[in-house]
Amino acid sequence: MTSAECVVDSQDHLGEGILWDDREQALYWLDVPMPSKLHRLYPDSGKHQSWNMPEMITSMSVREQGGLLIASHHGLNHFNFNDEDLVRILEPEKDQPGNRCNDGASDRMGRFWFGTMQNNISPEATNLPLEKN
């Protein structure tokens, strides 16, 4: 029988975007809702680190040059672990302020693919129930 155990009690609200960095032997994941957090775990040592992000972050990829490429609420960013700074490098839909970056991942060629969506979460939103036919 297989058993599960909690390795990091990170208290995430919506943990997702899990990413394994083979070069660093580290596991990354995100806690998406604001304030967003970036987590890194070195499984061999159990060392866990986290960084508070200045905006909602939604997906990421390891950069060959170091650091991470991070899709966020307002665009594509580079995160450098040395200075712990999130630097905007691209605003993909600047002309559509109601949109934000969403899920993303890198393919085998190292290209980062990500999508956008309407940021329509608001108190005025309505639940749409799905009922049995």
HELIX and SHEET records of a PDB file:
SHEET    1   A 4 GLY A  15  ASP A  21  0                                        
SHEET    2   A 4 ALA A  26  ASP A  31 -1                                        
SHEET    3   A 4 LYS A  37  TYR A  42 -1                                        
SHEET    4   A 4 LYS A  47  ASN A  52 -1                                        
SHEET    1   B 4 ILE A  57  VAL A  62  0                                        
SHEET    2   B 4 LEU A  68  SER A  72 -1                                        
SHEET    3   B 4 GLY A  75  ASN A  80 -1                                        
SHEET    4   B 4 ASP A  85  LEU A  90 -1                                        
SHEET    1   C 2 ASN A  99  SER A 106  0                                        
SHEET    2   C 2 PHE A 112  GLN A 118 -1                                        
END                                                                             
